[in-house]
Amino acid sequence: MGGRLVVSPTPAPALSLLAKPDLVVAADGGARHAAVLGVKVDAWVGDFDSSTGVRVDAPREVHPTAKDETDAELAVSIARQRGATELVFVGAFGGRFDHAAALMLGGVRLAREGLEVVLTSGDEWAWPLLPGQPRTLTLPASTIFSVLAVSDLSGLSLTGVRWPLHHT
């Protein structure tokens, strides 16, 4: 079974996802986004190799630089331990490609595990689509978007777009 993506031309308050989070776990230098968004950080985790000059009033969980997990994976672990069922990764695409790719693929894995996952860098957004789980996105008219397959998406439909797809 494929997924279905419906794109509506009415703008959505995408940043409302970030308005009042229940929990904010900052991954290393990602803590700088909290100040810009005006959110309080509940936990700050990582090896702190990219947070020079960042000041956050939050408990820190320090890990060695040589580790098996990325700082984002450590943050996800804390969020899940505290009961998170929805994850919004802020600053997901604003840096190194290997980090962005790891977040995208990790987001797909987390979605397969039943978590709601959104990745954003403010002007770029990503939502993992899973077979059999329809998703409707409300985007402004003329928005450019892409569908990237990391698995078989047979059955994918796109409606409300310039070039619709029907169960391809």
C-alpha positions as CSV (number, residue, x, y, z in Angstrom):
1,M,0.0,0.0,0.0
2,G,1.3,3.4,-0.9
3,G,1.0,6.7,0.9
4,R,-1.1,9.7,-0.1
5,L,0.0,13.3,0.0
6,V,-2.6,16.1,-0.4
7,V,-1.3,19.6,-0.9
8,S,-3.8,22.4,-0.2
9,P,-3.1,25.9,-1.5
10,T,-4.0,27.6,1.9
11,P,-1.1,28.7,4.0
12,A,-0.7,26.9,7.3
13,P,0.9,28.4,10.4
14,A,3.8,26.0,10.1
15,L,5.7,27.6,12.9
16,S,2.8,26.9,15.2
17,L,4.4,23.5,15.6
18,L,7.1,25.3,17.5
19,A,4.9,27.8,19.4
20,K,4.5,26.0,22.8
21,P,6.5,22.8,22.8
22,D,6.0,20.4,25.8
23,L,9.6,19.6,25.9
24,V,12.7,21.1,24.3
25,V,15.9,19.0,24.1
26,A,18.8,20.9,22.5
27,A,21.4,18.9,20.7
28,D,24.8,20.7,21.1
29,G,25.0,23.8,18.9
30,G,21.3,23.4,18.0
31,A,20.6,25.2,21.3
32,R,21.2,28.5,19.5
33,H,17.8,27.9,17.7
34,A,16.0,28.0,21.1
35,A,17.0,31.6,21.8
36,V,15.9,32.7,18.3
37,L,12.5,31.0,18.7
38,G,12.2,32.2,22.3
39,V,11.7,28.7,23.8
40,K,13.0,27.4,27.1
41,V,15.4,24.5,26.9
42,D,14.6,21.6,29.2
43,A,17.7,19.5,28.5
44,W,21.0,20.2,26.6
45,V,22.9,17.2,25.3
46,G,25.9,16.4,23.2
47,D,29.7,16.6,23.0
48,F,29.5,20.4,22.9
49,D,32.0,20.7,20.0
50,S,29.7,23.1,18.1
51,S,28.2,25.2,20.9
52,T,31.1,27.6,21.5
53,G,29.6,30.9,22.6
54,V,26.1,29.5,23.1
55,R,24.6,30.1,26.6
56,V,21.6,28.1,27.7
57,D,20.1,27.8,31.2
58,A,19.4,24.1,31.1
59,P,20.8,20.9,32.6
60,R,23.6,19.6,30.4
61,E,24.3,15.9,29.6
62,V,27.9,15.8,28.3
63,H,29.1,13.0,26.0
64,P,32.5,12.3,24.5
65,T,33.2,13.4,20.9
66,A,34.1,9.8,20.0
67,K,30.7,8.1,20.4
68,D,28.3,5.8,18.5
69,E,25.4,8.3,18.4
70,T,25.0,11.7,16.9
71,D,24.0,14.5,19.2
72,A,20.6,14.5,17.6
73,E,20.2,10.8,18.4
74,L,21.1,11.5,22.0
75,A,18.5,14.3,22.1
76,V,15.9,11.9,20.7
77,S,16.7,9.4,23.4
78,I,16.1,11.9,26.1
79,A,12.8,13.1,24.5
80,R,11.6,9.5,24.2
81,Q,12.5,8.7,27.8
82,R,10.4,11.7,28.8
83,G,7.4,10.4,26.8
84,A,7.6,12.4,23.5
85,T,5.5,11.0,20.7
86,E,6.0,13.8,18.3
87,L,9.5,15.2,17.3
88,V,10.2,18.4,15.6
89,F,13.8,18.8,14.5
90,V,14.6,22.5,14.2
91,G,17.7,23.4,12.2
92,A,17.6,20.1,10.4
93,F,18.9,21.3,7.0
94,G,21.0,24.3,7.9
95,G,24.5,22.8,8.0
96,R,26.4,19.8,7.0
97,F,24.9,17.4,4.4
98,D,25.9,14.3,6.4
99,H,23.9,15.6,9.4
100,A,20.9,16.5,7.3
101,A,20.9,13.1,5.6
102,A,21.3,11.3,9.0
103,L,18.3,13.4,10.3
104,M,16.2,12.5,7.3
105,L,16.9,8.8,7.4
106,G,16.6,8.8,11.2
107,G,13.3,10.6,10.9
108,V,12.0,7.8,8.6
109,R,13.1,5.2,11.1
110,L,11.4,7.1,13.9
111,A,8.2,7.5,11.9
112,R,8.2,3.7,11.3
113,E,8.5,3.3,15.0
114,G,5.2,5.3,15.4
115,L,6.5,8.7,16.2
116,E,5.2,11.8,14.4
117,V,8.3,13.5,12.8
118,V,8.8,16.9,11.3
119,L,12.1,18.3,10.2
120,T,12.6,22.0,9.5
121,S,15.1,24.8,9.0
122,G,12.5,27.5,8.8
123,D,12.2,27.7,5.0
124,E,12.6,24.0,4.3
125,W,10.4,21.3,5.8
126,A,10.2,17.5,5.6
127,W,7.7,15.0,6.7
128,P,8.4,11.3,6.4
129,L,5.6,9.5,4.5
130,L,4.8,6.0,5.3
131,P,2.7,3.5,3.2
132,G,-0.9,3.4,4.2
133,Q,-0.7,6.6,6.3
134,P,-2.3,9.5,4.4
135,R,-0.9,13.0,5.1
136,T,-2.3,16.3,4.1
137,L,0.0,19.3,3.9
138,T,-1.4,22.8,3.6
139,L,1.1,24.9,1.6
140,P,1.0,28.3,0.0
141,A,0.2,28.4,-3.7
142,S,3.3,28.0,-5.9
143,T,5.3,26.2,-3.2
144,I,8.1,24.1,-4.6
145,F,8.3,20.7,-3.0
146,S,9.8,17.3,-3.6
147,V,9.0,13.7,-2.8
148,L,12.2,11.7,-2.1
149,A,11.7,7.9,-1.9
150,V,13.9,6.0,0.6
151,S,11.8,2.9,0.1
152,D,9.2,1.6,-2.3
153,L,6.4,4.2,-2.6
154,S,4.2,2.3,-4.9
155,G,0.7,3.5,-4.5
156,L,1.7,7.1,-3.9
157,S,-0.9,9.7,-4.8
158,L,-0.4,13.5,-5.0
159,T,-3.4,15.7,-5.3
160,G,-3.8,19.5,-5.3
161,V,-0.5,19.9,-7.1
162,R,0.5,21.0,-10.6
163,W,1.3,17.4,-11.7
164,P,-0.9,15.0,-9.7
165,L,0.1,11.4,-9.2
166,H,-2.5,8.6,-8.8
167,H,-1.2,5.4,-7.2
168,T,2.1,5.3,-9.1
